[in-house]
Amino acid sequence: MLSGLAAALTVLAVVTAAPAEARPGRVQAADREIVFTADGTTAFGTLHVPEHRAGQRMRAALLLPGSGPTDRDGNQPPGSTPDTLAQVAGALGGDGIATLRFDKYGTGRTGLGAYREHPEELDHPAFVRQARAAYAVLRDQPETDPHALLVVGHSEGAMTGLLLSGSVLPRPAGLALLQPQAIRMLDLVALQLENQIAEATAQGVLTPDEQRTIVTAVHGAVTSLRAHRPVDTADLPPAVARLFEAFQGPDARFVESDDAVYPPDAAAALRPGITVLLTCGTDDAQVPCATTDALTRALHRARASGPGRVMLPGVDHLLHDRGHPDRLAPSVRDALRRFTRR
């Protein structure tokens, strides 16, 4: 098994769906299984190549999944299977853009790989290096234009894409940040917990005094984590206490490295003029639109070009709305189309 990044990649492309007979001069759409190696771990992904002219070099997008054990399709089976990234790939493919999505560490066929015996050593930079290796694979495909590459990240994957886009060559032509993690991780966790506690208080599950006690304990836990002190969980509900205990245990290295990133600072490394789309949904309880304010200002200072931030009325974190609970909301498809047409 080889280690290293773009310079030490082992790539295998296998056609997994036999294309139907194409029109004269056209190559039919098809999916290919892509296998590549980064940091001693073999990763598996799907390259979707839309119908195109024979010999055509086309735009191509690397798709990056959100937090937790989210696989190439944007799923956390068996409990959560929204197919978020598979649906994004379908939307982009319909507009003639090839896509590569892959099983990141801990998911799908990739699994933990080299981290199997010591998962506590897995940190956020490892996911960025894995994404960098995938970007190199996408760049080198015979159908893709290496000077027209896009990076599309969802949730935590958007933050990964932001870090990636400022460090790869050639620099991507466009970056789509879909419902992005736009503030530090622990600040976002605290905000999500505050909102959940406020809702429980509004429903009468907690008293206002209990609400204040728990919120104070949550902020104390965040302060302790950042100071590398043990977290006092005495005033936390059991489920919240277990969350912060995990943050001090096997997930400690990942949490610390993720929380060290302030996405607005990462925007400064972007190439001036890069096309950026930043979406936020008004029904997104995980990444409220207000959390993207500082990143939006930072992208403006970095001289990124539009469409910039696009607010999506009624859209949730999984890019659905109430009228389309199982597929991309029309406003999301619209925003992606505006992004790619630039």
C-alpha positions in Angstrom: 0.0 0.0 0.0 1.5 3.3 -1.0 1.4 6.5 1.1 1.6 10.1 0.2 -0.7 12.5 -1.7 -1.0 13.5 -5.3 2.6 12.5 -6.1 2.0 9.0 -4.7 -1.5 8.1 -5.9 -2.5 4.7 -7.1 -5.6 5.1 -9.3 -7.8 2.5 -10.7 -10.9 3.3 -12.8 -13.4 0.6 -13.5 -16.5 1.0 -15.5 -19.4 -0.1 -13.3 -22.3 0.7 -15.5 -22.0 -0.3 -19.1 -23.1 2.7 -21.2 -25.9 2.4 -23.6 -25.3 3.0 -27.3 -24.5 6.7 -27.8 -25.6 9.0 -30.5 -23.1 9.5 -33.3 -20.1 11.5 -32.0 -21.4 11.3 -28.4 -20.3 9.3 -25.4 -23.1 8.1 -23.2 -23.3 9.0 -19.5 -21.7 6.5 -17.2 -20.4 5.9 -13.7 -16.9 4.7 -12.9 -15.6 3.2 -9.7 -12.5 5.2 -8.7 -9.9 3.9 -6.2 -7.1 6.0 -4.9 -4.6 5.9 -2.0 -3.8 8.7 0.4 -1.8 8.4 3.7 -1.7 4.7 3.4 -5.4 4.2 3.1 -7.3 3.1 -0.1 -10.4 5.2 -0.7 -13.3 4.3 -3.0 -15.5 6.7 -4.9 -17.8 7.2 -7.9 -17.0 9.3 -10.9 -20.1 10.3 -12.9 -19.4 11.4 -16.4 -22.4 12.9 -18.2 -23.1 12.5 -21.9 -20.5 14.4 -23.9 -18.9 14.8 -27.2 -16.1 12.3 -28.0 -12.8 13.8 -26.9 -14.5 16.6 -25.0 -12.8 17.9 -21.8 -15.5 19.0 -19.4 -15.9 20.8 -16.2 -15.8 18.6 -13.1 -16.7 18.9 -9.5 -15.3 17.2 -6.4 -18.1 16.6 -3.9 -17.3 16.6 -0.1 -19.7 15.2 2.5 -20.8 16.6 5.8 -19.8 15.7 9.3 -19.9 12.3 11.0 -19.9 8.9 9.2 -21.3 10.4 6.0 -20.5 8.4 2.8 -20.1 9.3 -0.8 -23.8 9.6 -1.4 -24.4 11.9 1.7 -25.8 9.1 3.8 -25.3 7.7 7.3 -26.9 4.2 6.9 -29.1 2.7 8.1 -30.7 5.6 10.0 -30.2 8.5 7.6 -30.3 8.0 3.8 -31.2 11.4 2.2 -28.8 10.9 -0.8 -27.7 14.5 -0.5 -24.5 14.2 -2.5 -25.9 11.7 -5.0 -28.7 14.2 -5.7 -26.2 17.0 -6.1 -24.2 14.8 -8.5 -27.4 14.2 -10.5 -28.2 17.9 -10.7 -24.6 18.8 -11.8 -24.6 15.9 -14.3 -27.7 17.3 -15.8 -25.9 20.5 -16.6 -23.0 18.6 -18.2 -20.6 18.6 -15.2 -18.7 15.5 -14.2 -18.5 14.7 -10.5 -16.4 12.7 -8.1 -17.7 11.7 -4.7 -16.0 9.3 -2.4 -16.3 7.4 0.9 -14.3 9.4 3.4 -12.6 7.8 6.4 -14.9 5.7 8.5 -17.6 5.3 5.8 -18.6 2.9 3.0 -15.9 0.8 1.4 -13.1 3.0 2.6 -13.6 2.5 6.3 -10.9 3.6 8.7 -8.0 2.1 6.7 -4.7 2.9 8.2 -6.5 4.4 11.3 -8.3 1.1 12.1 -6.0 0.2 15.0 -5.8 3.8 16.3 -8.9 5.8 15.3 -8.2 8.3 18.0 -5.4 9.7 15.8 -7.7 10.7 13.0 -7.9 14.5 12.8 -9.5 17.0 10.4 -6.2 17.6 8.5 -6.3 13.9 7.5 -9.7 14.5 5.8 -8.3 17.6 4.0 -5.3 15.5 2.7 -7.7 12.8 1.6 -9.8 15.4 -0.3 -6.6 16.8 -1.9 -5.8 13.3 -3.2 -9.3 13.0 -4.6 -8.9 16.4 -6.3 -5.7 15.2 -8.0 -7.6 12.1 -9.2 -10.4 14.2 -10.7 -7.9 16.5 -12.3 -6.2 13.6 -14.1 -9.3 11.9 -15.6 -9.3 11.9 -19.4 -12.7 13.6 -19.6 -12.0 16.5 -17.3 -10.6 20.0 -17.9 -8.0 20.5 -15.2 -8.5 24.3 -15.5 -12.2 24.1 -15.0 -12.5 22.2 -11.7 -15.0 22.9 -9.0 -15.2 22.0 -5.3 -18.7 21.5 -3.8 -18.9 20.8 -0.1 -21.9 20.3 2.2 -21.9 21.2 5.9 -18.5 20.3 7.4 -17.4 19.3 3.8 -17.8 22.9 2.8 -15.2 23.9 5.4 -13.0 21.1 4.2 -13.5 22.4 0.6 -12.6 25.9 1.7 -9.3 24.7 3.2 -8.6 22.5 0.1 -9.4 25.3 -2.4 -6.7 27.6 -1.0 -3.9 24.9 -1.2 -4.3 22.9 -4.4 -2.9 23.4 -7.9 -4.4 24.2 -10.3 -6.7 26.3 -8.1 -10.4 25.5 -8.6 -12.4 27.8 -10.8 -15.3 27.6 -8.4 -16.2 26.7 -4.8 -19.8 25.9 -3.6 -20.3 26.0 0.1 -23.7 24.3 0.7 -25.1 25.0 4.3 -21.5 25.4 5.4 -19.9 25.1 8.8 -18.9 28.7 8.8 -17.8 29.2 12.5 -15.6 27.2 14.8 -17.0 23.8 15.6 -17.5 24.1 19.3 -19.2 27.5 18.8 -21.6 25.8 16.4 -22.2 22.9 18.8 -22.9 25.4 21.6 -25.3 27.3 19.4 -27.2 24.2 18.3 -27.5 23.0 22.0 -28.7 26.5 23.1 -31.4 26.4 20.4 -32.5 22.9 21.4 -32.6 23.9 25.1 -34.6 27.0 24.3 -37.1 24.9 22.4 -37.4 22.4 25.3 -38.1 25.4 27.6 -40.7 26.8 25.2 -42.5 23.4 25.3 -42.4 23.3 29.1 -39.9 20.4 29.3 -37.4 22.7 31.2 -38.0 25.7 33.4 -36.2 29.0 32.7 -33.9 28.4 35.6 -32.9 25.0 34.3 -32.4 26.5 30.9 -30.0 29.1 32.3 -28.1 26.5 34.3 -27.7 24.1 31.3 -26.6 26.9 28.9 -24.0 28.1 31.4 -22.7 24.5 31.8 -22.5 24.1 28.0 -20.4 27.3 27.6 -18.3 26.2 30.5 -17.7 22.8 28.8 -16.6 24.5 25.6 -14.2 26.7 27.6 -12.8 23.7 29.4 -12.2 21.8 26.2 -10.3 24.6 24.6 -8.2 25.0 27.7 -7.5 21.2 27.8 -9.2 20.9 31.2 -11.7 18.1 32.2 -15.3 19.1 31.5 -17.7 19.4 34.5 -20.8 17.6 33.3 -22.7 17.8 36.6 -25.3 20.3 35.3 -25.6 18.8 31.8 -28.5 16.5 30.7 -27.2 12.9 30.2 -27.2 13.1 26.4 -25.3 16.4 26.4 -22.9 15.1 29.0 -22.1 12.0 26.9 -21.4 14.3 23.9 -18.8 16.3 25.8 -17.4 13.1 27.3 -16.8 11.8 23.7 -15.2 15.1 22.8 -12.6 14.4 25.6 -12.2 10.8 24.7 -11.7 9.1 21.3 -12.9 12.1 19.3 -10.6 14.6 21.2 -8.0 15.0 18.5 -10.5 15.5 15.7 -12.6 18.0 17.7 -9.5 20.0 18.7 -8.2 20.2 15.1 -11.7 21.0 13.6 -12.4 23.6 16.2 -9.0 25.2 15.5 -10.3 26.3 12.0 -12.1 29.6 11.8 -13.5 29.5 8.2 -13.5 33.2 7.6 -9.8 33.2 8.1 -9.5 30.3 5.6 -11.2 32.5 3.0 -8.1 34.7 2.9 -6.2 31.9 1.1 -8.6 31.8 -1.8 -7.6 32.9 -5.3 -9.0 36.4 -6.0 -11.8 36.1 -8.5 -12.8 32.6 -7.7 -16.5 32.0 -8.2 -18.1 31.2 -4.9 -21.7 30.1 -4.0 -22.6 30.1 -0.3 -26.1 28.8 0.5 -28.1 28.9 3.7 -31.6 27.6 4.4 -34.1 29.4 6.5 -35.3 26.1 7.9 -31.8 24.8 8.6 -31.6 24.1 12.4 -28.0 22.9 12.2 -26.4 25.8 10.4 -28.6 28.9 10.9 -28.1 31.6 8.3 -26.7 34.1 10.8 -23.7 31.8 11.3 -22.6 32.6 7.7 -22.4 36.4 8.2 -18.7 36.6 9.0 -17.7 34.1 6.2 -19.8 36.1 3.7 -17.9 39.3 4.7 -14.6 37.4 4.5 -15.3 36.2 1.0 -16.1 39.7 -0.1 -12.7 40.9 1.3 -11.0 38.0 -0.5 -12.4 39.4 -3.7 -14.4 36.2 -4.6 -16.9 36.7 -7.4 -20.6 35.9 -7.2 -23.2 34.6 -6.8 -22.0 34.8 -3.2 -24.5 34.0 -0.4 -27.9 32.8 -1.5 -30.6 32.4 1.1 -33.0 29.5 0.4 -36.5 30.1 1.9 -37.9 27.0 3.6 -34.8 24.8 2.8 -33.4 22.5 5.6 -29.9 21.3 6.2 -30.3 18.3 3.8 -31.2 20.7 0.9 -34.8 19.8 0.9 -37.9 21.9 1.4 -41.4 20.9 2.6 -42.7 20.3 -0.9 -39.7 18.2 -1.8 -38.7 16.2 1.4 -36.8 13.5 -0.6 -35.0 15.4 -3.3 -33.2 18.7 -3.8 -35.4 21.7 -3.4 -35.9 23.7 -6.7 -34.2 26.7 -5.2 -31.1 24.6 -4.5 -31.0 23.4 -8.1 -31.5 27.0 -9.2 -28.6 28.2 -7.0 -26.3 25.4 -8.4 -27.2 26.4 -11.9 -26.4 30.0 -11.3 -23.1 29.0 -9.8 -22.0 26.7 -12.7 -23.2 29.1 -15.4 -20.7 31.7 -14.1 
